[in-house]
């Protein structure tokens, strides 16, 4: 077992704010998304997702491809914030775009707080 797991209750990047909420959003791309040429995909994110994130800078998102490893989800979005109201705002506004149910089927939303079980049980 890696002893570094036992040293800290949270990862170093979250030491300043141990209450960062990590929200894993599992999505599956639809045929509408897959049929879009790459420049149109980029334009969609620039015109829809980026403006939402600029309005709520306390919410960050990272994208992970899962399609080669899962038949369930094609992508995993990792949203991070310490402000649950900002997350709710993003989610509510995202539902009003083509992201939700047109380009992507939102399969699961899994909110979580980072923890280190091994450090907590010492």
N, CA, C and O atoms as a Tinker XYZ file with bonds, in Angstrom:
   488  protein
     1  N      0.847000   -1.186000    0.000000    73     2
     2  CA     0.000000    0.000000    0.000000    64     1     3
     3  C      0.884000    1.238000    0.000000    63     2     4     5
     4  O      1.912000    1.283000    0.677000    81     3
     5  N      0.485000    2.213000   -0.745000    73     3     6
     6  CA     1.224000    3.464000   -0.849000    64     5     7
     7  C      1.081000    4.242000    0.459000    63     6     8     9
     8  O     -0.032000    4.580000    0.862000    81     7
     9  N      2.196000    4.524000    1.116000    73     7    10
    10  CA     2.141000    5.236000    2.397000    64     9    11
    11  C      1.631000    6.670000    2.237000    63    10    12    13
    12  O      1.120000    7.253000    3.194000    81    11
    13  N      1.762000    7.241000    1.045000    73    11    14
    14  CA     1.245000    8.592000    0.825000    64    13    15
    15  C     -0.259000    8.648000    1.038000    63    14    16    17
    16  O     -0.790000    9.691000    1.421000    81    15
    17  N     -0.954000    7.538000    0.796000    73    15    18
    18  CA    -2.390000    7.499000    1.036000    64    17    19
    19  C     -2.702000    7.723000    2.512000    63    18    20    21
    20  O     -3.757000    8.254000    2.858000    81    19
    21  N     -1.791000    7.320000    3.365000    73    19    22
    22  CA    -2.032000    7.403000    4.800000    64    21    23
    23  C     -1.640000    8.750000    5.386000    63    22    24    25
    24  O     -2.035000    9.077000    6.505000    81    23
    25  N     -0.873000    9.527000    4.652000    73    23    26
    26  CA    -0.333000   10.769000    5.185000    64    25    27
    27  C     -1.337000   11.910000    5.251000    63    26    28    29
    28  O     -1.231000   12.765000    6.130000    81    27
    29  N     -2.293000   11.944000    4.358000    73    27    30
    30  CA    -3.171000   13.096000    4.238000    64    29    31
    31  C     -4.610000   12.650000    4.093000    63    30    32    33
    32  O     -4.889000   11.647000    3.436000    81    31
    33  N     -5.526000   13.386000    4.699000    73    31    34
    34  CA    -6.936000   13.064000    4.570000    64    33    35
    35  C     -7.495000   13.523000    3.231000    63    34    36    37
    36  O     -8.527000   13.018000    2.789000    81    35
    37  N     -6.834000   14.464000    2.584000    73    35    38
    38  CA    -7.274000   14.948000    1.281000    64    37    39
    39  C     -6.058000   15.098000    0.381000    63    38    40    41
    40  O     -4.922000   15.119000    0.856000    81    39
    41  N     -6.295000   15.198000   -0.885000    73    39    42
    42  CA    -5.193000   15.390000   -1.823000    64    41    43
    43  C     -4.633000   16.799000   -1.684000    63    42    44    45
    44  O     -5.358000   17.726000   -1.326000    81    43
    45  N     -3.345000   16.960000   -1.966000    73    43    46
    46  CA    -2.701000   18.271000   -1.770000    64    45    47
    47  C     -3.383000   19.416000   -2.507000    63    46    48    49
    48  O     -3.413000   20.538000   -2.001000    81    47
    49  N     -3.932000   19.158000   -3.693000    73    47    50
    50  CA    -4.550000   20.261000   -4.444000    64    49    51
    51  C     -5.813000   20.789000   -3.784000    63    50    52    53
    52  O     -6.325000   21.832000   -4.191000    81    51
    53  N     -6.329000   20.090000   -2.772000    73    51    54
    54  CA    -7.539000   20.544000   -2.087000    64    53    55
    55  C     -7.286000   20.889000   -0.616000    63    54    56    57
    56  O     -8.231000   21.055000    0.155000    81    55
    57  N     -6.033000   20.993000   -0.236000    73    55    58
    58  CA    -5.721000   21.310000    1.161000    64    57    59
    59  C     -6.268000   22.664000    1.586000    63    58    60    61
    60  O     -6.675000   22.830000    2.736000    81    59
    61  N     -6.284000   23.643000    0.668000    73    59    62
    62  CA    -6.792000   24.970000    1.007000    64    61    63
    63  C     -8.304000   24.974000    1.201000    63    62    64    65
    64  O     -8.840000   25.830000    1.904000    81    63
    65  N     -8.991000   24.023000    0.581000    73    63    66
    66  CA   -10.443000   23.950000    0.701000    64    65    67
    67  C    -10.878000   22.489000    0.743000    63    66    68    69
    68  O    -11.239000   21.921000   -0.288000    81    67
    69  N    -10.846000   21.880000    1.917000    73    67    70
    70  CA   -11.198000   20.461000    2.025000    64    69    71
    71  C    -12.675000   20.186000    1.755000    63    70    72    73
    72  O    -13.076000   19.025000    1.674000    81    71
    73  N    -13.489000   21.227000    1.615000    73    71    74
    74  CA   -14.914000   21.042000    1.363000    64    73    75
    75  C    -15.267000   21.125000   -0.118000    63    74    76    77
    76  O    -16.435000   21.285000   -0.472000    81    75
    77  N    -14.261000   21.018000   -0.980000    73    75    78
    78  CA   -14.534000   21.037000   -2.414000    64    77    79
    79  C    -15.428000   19.860000   -2.758000    63    78    80    81
    80  O    -15.136000   18.712000   -2.423000    81    79
    81  N    -16.514000   20.170000   -3.429000    73    79    82
    82  CA   -17.441000   19.147000   -3.881000    64    81    83
    83  C    -16.992000   18.690000   -5.263000    63    82    84    85
    84  O    -16.762000   19.509000   -6.153000    81    83
    85  N    -16.869000   17.380000   -5.435000    73    83    86
    86  CA   -16.516000   16.793000   -6.724000    64    85    87
    87  C    -17.773000   16.119000   -7.259000    63    86    88    89
    88  O    -18.348000   15.246000   -6.609000    81    87
    89  N    -18.185000   16.526000   -8.430000    73    87    90
    90  CA   -19.419000   16.002000   -9.010000    64    89    91
    91  C    -19.048000   15.277000  -10.304000    63    90    92    93
    92  O    -18.632000   15.893000  -11.286000    81    91
    93  N    -19.208000   13.972000  -10.277000    73    91    94
    94  CA   -18.928000   13.168000  -11.448000    64    93    95
    95  C    -20.218000   13.047000  -12.252000    63    94    96    97
    96  O    -21.225000   12.540000  -11.759000    81    95
    97  N    -20.172000   13.518000  -13.492000    73    95    98
    98  CA   -21.330000   13.434000  -14.372000    64    97    99
    99  C    -20.997000   12.447000  -15.484000    63    98   100   101
   100  O    -20.110000   12.692000  -16.301000    81    99
   101  N    -21.707000   11.346000  -15.504000    73    99   102
   102  CA   -21.516000   10.350000  -16.541000    64   101   103
   103  C    -22.490000   10.638000  -17.666000    63   102   104   105
   104  O    -23.698000   10.727000  -17.447000    81   103
   105  N    -21.959000   10.783000  -18.873000    73   103   106
   106  CA   -22.800000   11.099000  -20.020000    64   105   107
   107  C    -22.494000   10.134000  -21.161000    63   106   108   109
   108  O    -21.424000    9.529000  -21.231000    81   107
   109  N    -23.463000   10.018000  -22.036000    73   107   110
   110  CA   -23.279000    9.218000  -23.249000    64   109   111
   111  C    -23.591000   10.123000  -24.431000    63   110   112   113
   112  O    -24.673000   10.705000  -24.513000    81   111
   113  N    -22.631000   10.237000  -25.350000    73   111   114
   114  CA   -22.844000   11.087000  -26.513000    64   113   115
   115  C    -23.915000   10.473000  -27.414000    63   114   116   117
   116  O    -24.012000    9.253000  -27.550000    81   115
   117  N    -24.707000   11.340000  -28.019000    73   115   118
   118  CA   -25.773000   10.893000  -28.913000    64   117   119
   119  C    -25.275000   10.950000  -30.359000    63   118   120   121
   120  O    -24.204000   11.485000  -30.646000    81   119
   121  N    -26.055000   10.403000  -31.230000    73   119   122
   122  CA   -25.725000   10.435000  -32.664000    64   121   123
   123  C    -25.624000   11.886000  -33.146000    63   122   124   125
   124  O    -24.823000   12.189000  -34.029000    81   123
   125  N    -26.439000   12.789000  -32.565000    73   123   126
   126  CA   -26.374000   14.214000  -32.944000    64   125   127
   127  C    -24.965000   14.761000  -32.713000    63   126   128   129
   128  O    -24.436000   15.486000  -33.555000    81   127
   129  N    -24.363000   14.419000  -31.584000    73   127   130
   130  CA   -23.022000   14.898000  -31.258000    64   129   131
   131  C    -21.979000   14.236000  -32.156000    63   130   132   133
   132  O    -21.083000   14.898000  -32.679000    81   131
   133  N    -22.108000   12.937000  -32.324000    73   131   134
   134  CA   -21.128000   12.195000  -33.116000    64   133   135
   135  C    -21.130000   12.619000  -34.579000    63   134   136   137
   136  O    -20.106000   12.519000  -35.255000    81   135
   137  N    -22.259000   13.086000  -35.067000    73   135   138
   138  CA   -22.356000   13.525000  -36.459000    64   137   139
   139  C    -21.842000   14.946000  -36.682000    63   138   140   141
   140  O    -21.647000   15.359000  -37.825000    81   139
   141  N    -21.620000   15.695000  -35.607000    73   139   142
   142  CA   -21.106000   17.074000  -35.753000    64   141   143
   143  C    -19.628000   17.055000  -36.124000    63   142   144   145
   144  O    -18.857000   16.309000  -35.521000    81   143
   145  N    -19.222000   17.843000  -37.084000    73   143   146
   146  CA   -17.785000   17.985000  -37.355000    64   145   147
   147  C    -17.098000   18.647000  -36.151000    63   146   148   149
   148  O    -17.727000   19.401000  -35.408000    81   147
   149  N    -15.833000   18.364000  -35.969000    73   147   150
   150  CA   -15.087000   18.901000  -34.822000    64   149   151
   151  C    -15.190000   20.418000  -34.678000    63   150   152   153
   152  O    -15.357000   20.895000  -33.556000    81   151
   153  N    -15.098000   21.202000  -35.758000    73   151   154
   154  CA   -15.227000   22.664000  -35.577000    64   153   155
   155  C    -16.584000   23.061000  -34.988000    63   154   156   157
   156  O    -16.667000   24.018000  -34.219000    81   155
   157  N    -17.636000   22.339000  -35.341000    73   155   158
   158  CA   -18.956000   22.659000  -34.786000    64   157   159
   159  C    -19.050000   22.232000  -33.322000    63   158   160   161
   160  O    -19.731000   22.885000  -32.530000    81   159
   161  N    -18.385000   21.163000  -32.963000    73   159   162
   162  CA   -18.341000   20.754000  -31.550000    64   161   163
   163  C    -17.640000   21.831000  -30.725000    63   162   164   165
   164  O    -18.123000   22.232000  -29.666000    81   163
   165  N    -16.503000   22.288000  -31.224000    73   163   166
   166  CA   -15.752000   23.332000  -30.521000    64   165   167
   167  C    -16.582000   24.610000  -30.416000    63   166   168   169
   168  O    -16.586000   25.262000  -29.372000    81   167
   169  N    -17.272000   24.962000  -31.474000    73   167   170
   170  CA   -18.110000   26.169000  -31.464000    64   169   171
   171  C    -19.245000   26.036000  -30.451000    63   170   172   173
   172  O    -19.610000   27.010000  -29.793000    81   171
   173  N    -19.798000   24.845000  -30.327000    73   171   174
   174  CA   -20.863000   24.628000  -29.353000    64   173   175
   175  C    -20.347000   24.878000  -27.936000    63   174   176   177
   176  O    -20.983000   25.590000  -27.159000    81   175
   177  N    -19.202000   24.299000  -27.600000    73   175   178
   178  CA   -18.660000   24.511000  -26.251000    64   177   179
   179  C    -18.303000   25.972000  -26.021000    63   178   180   181
   180  O    -18.519000   26.503000  -24.932000    81   179
   181  N    -17.762000   26.615000  -27.032000    73   179   182
   182  CA   -17.385000   28.028000  -26.886000    64   181   183
   183  C    -18.613000   28.920000  -26.724000    63   182   184   185
   184  O    -18.568000   29.900000  -25.980000    81   183
   185  N    -19.694000   28.596000  -27.401000    73   183   186
   186  CA   -20.873000   29.464000  -27.351000    64   185   187
   187  C    -21.850000   29.105000  -26.226000    63   186   188   189
   188  O    -22.657000   29.944000  -25.826000    81   187
   189  N    -21.791000   27.893000  -25.721000    73   187   190
   190  CA   -22.767000   27.459000  -24.710000    64   189   191
   191  C    -22.125000   27.196000  -23.354000    63   190   192   193
   192  O    -22.513000   27.810000  -22.361000    81   191
   193  N    -21.162000   26.306000  -23.297000    73   191   194
   194  CA   -20.587000   25.914000  -21.999000    64   193   195
   195  C    -19.675000   26.990000  -21.410000    63   194   196   197
   196  O    -19.778000   27.318000  -20.227000    81   195
   197  N    -18.800000   27.528000  -22.223000    73   195   198
   198  CA   -17.859000   28.527000  -21.702000    64   197   199
   199  C    -18.542000   29.754000  -21.110000    63   198   200   201
   200  O    -18.103000   30.235000  -20.066000    81   199
   201  N    -19.611000   30.287000  -21.737000    73   199   202
   202  CA   -20.298000   31.434000  -21.105000    64   201   203
   203  C    -20.898000   31.086000  -19.737000    63   202   204   205
   204  O    -20.886000   31.916000  -18.828000    81   203
   205  N    -21.416000   29.879000  -19.591000    73   203   206
   206  CA   -21.949000   29.478000  -18.282000    64   205   207
   207  C    -20.839000   29.439000  -17.242000    63   206   208   209
   208  O    -21.023000   29.910000  -16.119000    81   207
   209  N    -19.703000   28.888000  -17.602000    73   207   210
   210  CA   -18.576000   28.805000  -16.666000    64   209   211
   211  C    -18.015000   30.188000  -16.337000    63   210   212   213
   212  O    -17.551000   30.417000  -15.220000    81   211
   213  N    -18.056000   31.104000  -17.295000    73   211   214
   214  CA   -17.586000   32.464000  -17.015000    64   213   215
   215  C    -18.509000   33.168000  -16.016000    63   214   216   217
   216  O    -18.057000   33.998000  -15.226000    81   215
   217  N    -19.797000   32.837000  -16.052000    73   215   218
   218  CA   -20.738000   33.436000  -15.104000    64   217   219
   219  C    -20.612000   32.832000  -13.713000    63   218   220   221
   220  O    -21.007000   33.462000  -12.732000    81   219
   221  N    -20.080000   31.650000  -13.612000    73   219   222
   222  CA   -19.886000   30.976000  -12.318000    64   221   223
   223  C    -18.458000   30.438000  -12.244000    63   222   224   225
   224  O    -18.234000   29.230000  -12.323000    81   223
   225  N    -17.483000   31.360000  -12.089000    73   223   226
   226  CA   -16.075000   30.940000  -12.096000    64   225   227
   227  C    -15.696000   30.041000  -10.913000    63   226   228   229
   228  O    -14.623000   29.438000  -10.909000    81   227
   229  N    -16.571000   29.954000   -9.920000    73   227   230
   230  CA   -16.278000   29.076000   -8.788000    64   229   231
   231  C    -16.529000   27.605000   -9.124000    63   230   232   233
   232  O    -16.278000   26.727000   -8.299000    81   231
   233  N    -17.020000   27.339000  -10.329000    73   231   234
   234  CA   -17.232000   25.969000  -10.795000    64   233   235
   235  C    -16.223000   25.691000  -11.907000    63   234   236   237
   236  O    -16.108000   26.451000  -12.869000    81   235
   237  N    -15.503000   24.594000  -11.753000    73   235   238
   238  CA   -14.544000   24.162000  -12.774000    64   237   239
   239  C    -14.991000   22.809000  -13.316000    63   238   240   241
   240  O    -15.671000   22.051000  -12.624000    81   239
   241  N    -14.610000   22.507000  -14.554000    73   239   242
   242  CA   -14.972000   21.220000  -15.145000    64   241   243
   243  C    -13.776000   20.657000  -15.912000    63   242   244   245
   244  O    -12.999000   21.387000  -16.527000    81   243
   245  N    -13.662000   19.341000  -15.849000    73   243   246
   246  CA   -12.655000   18.605000  -16.618000    64   245   247
   247  C    -13.378000   17.472000  -17.348000    63   246   248   249
   248  O    -14.358000   16.923000  -16.846000    81   247
   249  N    -12.886000   17.136000  -18.526000    73   247   250
   250  CA   -13.511000   16.108000  -19.356000    64   249   251
   251  C    -12.608000   14.886000  -19.444000    63   250   252   253
   252  O    -11.390000   15.004000  -19.576000    81   251
   253  N    -13.223000   13.714000  -19.370000    73   251   254
   254  CA   -12.501000   12.455000  -19.492000    64   253   255
   255  C    -13.234000   11.559000  -20.490000    63   254   256   257
   256  O    -14.447000   11.370000  -20.387000    81   255
   257  N    -12.498000   11.012000  -21.451000    73   255   258
   258  CA   -13.077000   10.061000  -22.401000    64   257   259
   259  C    -13.144000    8.692000  -21.756000    63   258   260   261
   260  O    -12.165000    8.218000  -21.179000    81   259
   261  N    -14.305000    8.056000  -21.856000    73   259   262
   262  CA   -14.477000    6.720000  -21.285000    64   261   263
   263  C    -14.955000    5.714000  -22.323000    63   262   264   265
   264  O    -15.114000    4.532000  -22.017000    81   263
   265  N    -15.183000    6.176000  -23.544000    73   263   266
   266  CA   -15.828000    5.326000  -24.540000    64   265   267
   267  C    -15.062000    4.050000  -24.856000    63   266   268   269
   268  O    -15.675000    3.046000  -25.218000    81   267
   269  N    -13.753000    4.061000  -24.732000    73   267   270
   270  CA   -12.970000    2.851000  -25.004000    64   269   271
   271  C    -13.024000    1.858000  -23.848000    63   270   272   273
   272  O    -12.583000    0.716000  -23.979000    81   271
   273  N    -13.565000    2.297000  -22.723000    73   271   274
   274  CA   -13.541000    1.470000  -21.523000    64   273   275
   275  C    -14.920000    1.137000  -20.975000    63   274   276   277
   276  O    -15.040000    0.339000  -20.045000    81   275
   277  N    -15.959000    1.738000  -21.540000    73   275   278
   278  CA   -17.305000    1.554000  -21.009000    64   277   279
   279  C    -18.326000    1.580000  -22.127000    63   278   280   281
   280  O    -18.247000    2.410000  -23.033000    81   279
   281  N    -19.276000    0.677000  -22.062000    73   279   282
   282  CA   -20.405000    0.724000  -22.993000    64   281   283
   283  C    -21.531000    1.562000  -22.399000    63   282   284   285
   284  O    -22.498000    1.892000  -23.087000    81   283
   285  N    -21.403000    1.901000  -21.129000    73   283   286
   286  CA   -22.439000    2.676000  -20.426000    64   285   287
   287  C    -22.275000    4.176000  -20.683000    63   286   288   289
   288  O    -23.201000    4.828000  -21.165000    81   287
   289  N    -21.115000    4.715000  -20.367000    73   287   290
   290  CA   -20.859000    6.155000  -20.508000    64   289   291
   291  C    -19.746000    6.371000  -21.520000    63   290   292   293
   292  O    -18.759000    5.635000  -21.532000    81   291
   293  N    -19.905000    7.377000  -22.364000    73   291   294
   294  CA   -18.847000    7.713000  -23.318000    64   293   295
   295  C    -17.864000    8.717000  -22.726000    63   294   296   297
   296  O    -16.701000    8.772000  -23.126000    81   295
   297  N    -18.348000    9.518000  -21.761000    73   295   298
   298  CA   -17.511000   10.564000  -21.173000    64   297   299
   299  C    -17.867000   10.739000  -19.704000    63   298   300   301
   300  O    -18.980000   10.446000  -19.268000    81   299
   301  N    -16.884000   11.227000  -18.958000    73   299   302
   302  CA   -17.100000   11.587000  -17.558000    64   301   303
   303  C    -16.662000   13.035000  -17.413000    63   302   304   305
   304  O    -15.538000   13.398000  -17.761000    81   303
   305  N    -17.560000   13.847000  -16.899000    73   303   306
   306  CA   -17.215000   15.235000  -16.592000    64   305   307
   307  C    -17.011000   15.317000  -15.090000    63   306   308   309
   308  O    -17.849000   14.859000  -14.314000    81   307
   309  N    -15.905000   15.894000  -14.691000    73   307   310
   310  CA   -15.625000   16.106000  -13.272000    64   309   311
   311  C    -15.782000   17.593000  -12.997000    63   310   312   313
   312  O    -14.959000   18.408000  -13.414000    81   311
   313  N    -16.848000   17.929000  -12.293000    73   311   314
   314  CA   -17.124000   19.305000  -11.892000    64   313   315
   315  C    -16.591000   19.487000  -10.479000    63   314   316   317
   316  O    -16.741000   18.593000   -9.646000    81   315
   317  N    -15.973000   20.622000  -10.195000    73   315   318
   318  CA   -15.455000   20.908000   -8.860000    64   317   319
   319  C    -15.914000   22.288000   -8.418000    63   318   320   321
   320  O    -15.845000   23.259000   -9.172000    81   319
   321  N    -16.390000   22.351000   -7.164000    73   319   322
   322  CA   -16.796000   23.634000   -6.597000    64   321   323
   323  C    -16.955000   23.487000   -5.089000    63   322   324   325
   324  O    -17.185000   22.389000   -4.580000    81   323
   325  N    -16.832000   24.578000   -4.400000    73   323   326
   326  CA   -17.155000   24.610000   -2.970000    64   325   327
   327  C    -18.508000   25.293000   -2.764000    63   326   328   329
   328  O    -18.979000   25.427000   -1.635000    81   327
   329  N    -19.116000   25.717000   -3.852000    73   327   330
   330  CA   -20.369000   26.469000   -3.790000    64   329   331
   331  C    -21.486000   25.664000   -4.451000    63   330   332   333
   332  O    -21.619000   25.669000   -5.674000    81   331
   333  N    -22.276000   24.984000   -3.651000    73   331   334
   334  CA   -23.335000   24.126000   -4.170000    64   333   335
   335  C    -24.386000   24.923000   -4.942000    63   334   336   337
   336  O    -24.990000   24.403000   -5.880000    81   335
   337  N    -24.604000   26.160000   -4.560000    73   335   338
   338  CA   -25.558000   27.008000   -5.294000    64   337   339
   339  C    -25.058000   27.308000   -6.702000    63   338   340   341
   340  O    -25.845000   27.351000   -7.648000    81   339
   341  N    -23.762000   27.514000   -6.841000    73   339   342
   342  CA   -23.186000   27.753000   -8.170000    64   341   343
   343  C    -23.333000   26.506000   -9.038000    63   342   344   345
   344  O    -23.641000   26.603000  -10.226000    81   343
   345  N    -23.114000   25.339000   -8.443000    73   343   346
   346  CA   -23.298000   24.085000   -9.183000    64   345   347
   347  C    -24.756000   23.948000   -9.632000    63   346   348   349
   348  O    -25.017000   23.578000  -10.776000    81   347
   349  N    -25.694000   24.240000   -8.750000    73   347   350
   350  CA   -27.106000   24.126000   -9.091000    64   349   351
   351  C    -27.446000   25.074000  -10.247000    63   350   352   353
   352  O    -28.194000   24.710000  -11.154000    81   351
   353  N    -26.900000   26.279000  -10.208000    73   351   354
   354  CA   -27.138000   27.252000  -11.272000    64   353   355
   355  C    -26.622000   26.710000  -12.605000    63   354   356   357
   356  O    -27.321000   26.759000  -13.617000    81   355
   357  N    -25.386000   26.190000  -12.593000    73   355   358
   358  CA   -24.795000   25.618000  -13.816000    64   357   359
   359  C    -25.673000   24.487000  -14.332000    63   358   360   361
   360  O    -25.998000   24.439000  -15.518000    81   359
   361  N    -26.051000   23.590000  -13.456000    73   359   362
   362  CA   -26.852000   22.432000  -13.841000    64   361   363
   363  C    -28.202000   22.858000  -14.419000    63   362   364   365
   364  O    -28.627000   22.352000  -15.458000    81   363
   365  N    -28.863000   23.780000  -13.749000    73   363   366
   366  CA   -30.155000   24.271000  -14.240000    64   365   367
   367  C    -30.035000   24.888000  -15.627000    63   366   368   369
   368  O    -30.873000   24.640000  -16.494000    81   367
   369  N    -28.999000   25.688000  -15.837000    73   367   370
   370  CA   -28.826000   26.342000  -17.134000    64   369   371
   371  C    -28.333000   25.370000  -18.206000    63   370   372   373
   372  O    -28.673000   25.519000  -19.380000    81   371
   373  N    -27.552000   24.400000  -17.820000    73   371   374
   374  CA   -27.093000   23.389000  -18.770000    64   373   375
   375  C    -28.271000   22.581000  -19.315000    63   374   376   377
   376  O    -28.279000   22.181000  -20.479000    81   375
   377  N    -29.264000   22.347000  -18.456000    73   375   378
   378  CA   -30.462000   21.604000  -18.887000    64   377   379
   379  C    -31.245000   22.352000  -19.971000    63   378   380   381
   380  O    -31.997000   21.738000  -20.728000    81   379
   381  N    -31.074000   23.651000  -20.043000    73   379   382
   382  CA   -31.798000   24.458000  -21.022000    64   381   383
   383  C    -31.070000   24.541000  -22.365000    63   382   384   385
   384  O    -31.508000   25.246000  -23.274000    81   383
   385  N    -29.959000   23.817000  -22.481000    73   383   386
   386  CA   -29.176000   23.843000  -23.724000    64   385   387
   387  C    -29.288000   22.500000  -24.439000    63   386   388   389
   388  O    -29.872000   21.546000  -23.924000    81   387
   389  N    -28.723000   22.453000  -25.616000    73   387   390
   390  CA   -28.693000   21.200000  -26.376000    64   389   391
   391  C    -27.717000   20.181000  -25.785000    63   390   392   393
   392  O    -27.710000   19.015000  -26.180000    81   391
   393  N    -26.894000   20.634000  -24.835000    73   391   394
   394  CA   -25.990000   19.674000  -24.187000    64   393   395
   395  C    -26.800000   18.529000  -23.588000    63   394   396   397
   396  O    -26.476000   17.355000  -23.767000    81   395
   397  N    -27.860000   18.898000  -22.876000    73   395   398
   398  CA   -28.653000   17.959000  -22.077000    64   397   399
   399  C    -29.701000   17.302000  -22.962000    63   398   400   401
   400  O    -30.597000   17.982000  -23.462000    81   399
   401  N    -29.608000   16.033000  -23.157000    73   399   402
   402  CA   -30.584000   15.197000  -23.872000    64   401   403
   403  C    -30.598000   15.354000  -25.382000    63   402   404   405
   404  O    -31.330000   14.626000  -26.054000    81   403
   405  N    -29.829000   16.263000  -25.939000    73   403   406
   406  CA   -29.740000   16.329000  -27.398000    64   405   407
   407  C    -28.370000   15.818000  -27.844000    63   406   408   409
   408  O    -28.270000   14.856000  -28.606000    81   407
   409  N    -27.314000   16.480000  -27.353000    73   407   410
   410  CA   -25.967000   16.030000  -27.693000    64   409   411
   411  C    -25.464000   14.959000  -26.727000    63   410   412   413
   412  O    -24.674000   14.095000  -27.107000    81   411
   413  N    -25.921000   15.019000  -25.488000    73   411   414
   414  CA   -25.487000   14.041000  -24.483000    64   413   415
   415  C    -26.676000   13.583000  -23.652000    63   414   416   417
   416  O    -27.551000   14.373000  -23.298000    81   415
   417  N    -26.688000   12.318000  -23.356000    73   415   418
   418  CA   -27.649000   11.775000  -22.396000    64   417   419
   419  C    -26.940000   11.772000  -21.043000    63   418   420   421
   420  O    -25.904000   11.125000  -20.883000    81   419
   421  N    -27.488000   12.483000  -20.086000    73   419   422
   422  CA   -26.894000   12.514000  -18.751000    64   421   423
   423  C    -27.362000   11.258000  -18.024000    63   422   424   425
   424  O    -28.546000   11.101000  -17.724000    81   423
   425  N    -26.410000   10.367000  -17.747000    73   423   426
   426  CA   -26.732000    9.073000  -17.161000    64   425   427
   427  C    -26.771000    9.112000  -15.642000    63   426   428   429
   428  O    -27.679000    8.565000  -15.016000    81   427
   429  N    -25.778000    9.765000  -15.062000    73   427   430
   430  CA   -25.695000    9.829000  -13.600000    64   429   431
   431  C    -24.973000   11.098000  -13.187000    63   430   432   433
   432  O    -24.098000   11.597000  -13.894000    81   431
   433  N    -25.362000   11.609000  -12.023000    73   431   434
   434  CA   -24.671000   12.725000  -11.383000    64   433   435
   435  C    -24.323000   12.241000   -9.984000    63   434   436   437
   436  O    -25.202000   11.944000   -9.175000    81   435
   437  N    -23.022000   12.167000   -9.716000    73   435   438
   438  CA   -22.545000   11.603000   -8.457000    64   437   439
   439  C    -21.754000   12.641000   -7.674000    63   438   440   441
   440  O    -20.549000   12.773000   -7.886000    81   439
   441  N    -22.398000   13.384000   -6.773000    73   439   442
   442  CA   -21.664000   14.357000   -5.955000    64   441   443
   443  C    -20.877000   13.633000   -4.871000    63   442   444   445
   444  O    -21.333000   12.636000   -4.313000    81   443
   445  N    -19.691000   14.150000   -4.586000    73   443   446
   446  CA   -18.865000   13.502000   -3.559000    64   445   447
   447  C    -17.878000   14.506000   -2.976000    63   446   448   449
   448  O    -17.529000   15.506000   -3.603000    81   447
   449  N    -17.445000   14.207000   -1.770000    73   447   450
   450  CA   -16.373000   14.958000   -1.117000    64   449   451
   451  C    -15.153000   14.059000   -1.086000    63   450   452   453
   452  O    -15.242000   12.869000   -0.786000    81   451
   453  N    -14.012000   14.651000   -1.401000    73   451   454
   454  CA   -12.786000   13.855000   -1.368000    64   453   455
   455  C    -12.475000   13.484000    0.072000    63   454   456   457
   456  O    -12.588000   14.305000    0.982000    81   455
   457  N    -12.090000   12.258000    0.254000    73   455   458
   458  CA   -11.681000   11.789000    1.570000    64   457   459
   459  C    -10.611000   10.745000    1.422000    63   458   460   461
   460  O    -10.376000   10.228000    0.330000    81   459
   461  N     -9.980000   10.444000    2.492000    73   459   462
   462  CA    -8.976000    9.398000    2.490000    64   461   463
   463  C     -9.313000    8.477000    3.650000    63   462   464   465
   464  O     -8.943000    8.740000    4.794000    81   463
   465  N     -9.996000    7.429000    3.354000    73   463   466
   466  CA   -10.443000    6.485000    4.366000    64   465   467
   467  C     -9.287000    5.982000    5.211000    63   466   468   469
   468  O     -9.408000    5.859000    6.430000    81   467
   469  N     -8.164000    5.691000    4.563000    73   467   470
   470  CA    -7.036000    5.112000    5.295000    64   469   471
   471  C     -6.499000    6.071000    6.349000    63   470   472   473
   472  O     -6.126000    5.632000    7.436000    81   471
   473  N     -6.450000    7.361000    6.061000    73   471   474
   474  CA    -5.973000    8.339000    7.031000    64   473   475
   475  C     -6.990000    8.521000    8.137000    63   474   476   477
   476  O     -6.614000    8.744000    9.288000    81   475
   477  N     -8.272000    8.430000    7.813000    73   475   478
   478  CA    -9.316000    8.660000    8.802000    64   477   479
   479  C     -9.411000    7.546000    9.827000    63   478   480   481
   480  O     -9.869000    7.784000   10.945000    81   479
   481  N     -8.997000    6.355000    9.485000    73   479   482
   482  CA    -9.135000    5.228000   10.414000    64   481   483
   483  C     -7.890000    4.968000   11.229000    63   482   484   485
   484  O     -7.867000    4.011000   12.003000    81   483
   485  N     -6.874000    5.758000   11.093000    73   483   486
   486  CA    -5.635000    5.548000   11.864000    64   485   487
   487  C     -5.835000    5.876000   13.320000    63   486   488
   488  O     -4.901000    5.757000   14.113000    81   487
